[in-house]
């Protein structure tokens, strides 16, 4: 991802997924792209930001905790989670946060 997610005015929720990968791709990149596509179709999805430089950090934004639960239980996402445990991740941490305030800056915009 190479842009900042355009989120609505708070409150909304953020799911922060921080991870260390194992060696090799083993289908990871294709699945990661598919999960972004699939997540964007889920009710309550607001956006996503992701970076990897050794440590991977992906933040997805959601309207509600219910939307997050529904995403977590989505069948294809469940398969990706299992593959993560078995093959792709050395370790990970998932955090769910309520965003109560946000602000930003964009050069050239007032």
N, C-alpha and C positions, 0 to 999 in steps of 0.2 A: 504494500500500500504506500502511496506517496502523497496522500493528502489528509488533512485534518477532517474528521467526521463532522458533518453539519448536524448538530443536535438541537432539539427544541429548548425552550426555557425550562429550567428545573422546576420541579423535581423529576428525575428519571434515574435509571440504574446503570451501573457499569459492572461488567464482569471482566476482571483482570486475570489473564492466564499467562503466567510466567513459567518458562520451561528451559531445560537443557536437553538437547537432542542426543541420540546415539549416533554413531558413525553411519554414513550412507543414507541414500534417499529412501529406498524401499517403498516407493510409491507415495511418499509423504507430500511432495509438492502438488501432485495432481489432486490428492485428497484435500489438502489445505485450500486449494482453489475451489473445489467442489463445495466445501463447507461454507466458504464465503458466499458463493452463489445461493446455496440452500438456505443459509441463515437469513439472507436478504428477503426471502420469500415468506418468512415466518411472521405471523401477526405480532406486533409490538416491537419488531426490530427497528432500530434507529440509525445504526451505522457501526463502522468498525475501523480500527487503526491497528497496524501491526508492523513490528520491526524485528530484525534478527541480525545480531552481530555477536555470534557466540551464544549469548543469552537471548532467548526469544520472548517477546512481550506482545500479546494481542489483547486489545481491549475492545469488547463489543458493548454496545449501548442498547438499552431496552426500556420500554415504557413502564414495565411492572415486573414484580417478582414472579407473577404468574406466567408472563411471557418467557422469562428465563427458565422456569421449571418446564414449560412446554418444549423449549429448545433442547434442554438437557435430556428429555425423554423421547425426542424425535428419533425414529428408527434408524435412519442412515447415520445420524450423528452418534447414536449409541455404538454402531459398528466402528466408526472412526475412533471413538473413545477406547474401545477394546484393543484396536490395533495400536493405539498410543501406548497403552500399558504393556502390550506384548513386544512391540518392535521399536517405536519411534522415540520414546522419551526415557532419558536417564533419570530425570526427576522433573516434577512440576508442582506448582502451587496455584490454586484458583481462589480468587477473592471476589466477593460480591459486595458492592458498595452502593449506597444511595447518594446520588449527586444532588446536593442541596443548593449549590452556588457554582456558577461558572462565569468566566469572562475571558476576553481574548484581545488580540491585536492582529490587524492585517495591514501591512504596509500599503500606503496609497488610499486607504479607506478611513473615513472619520466616524 
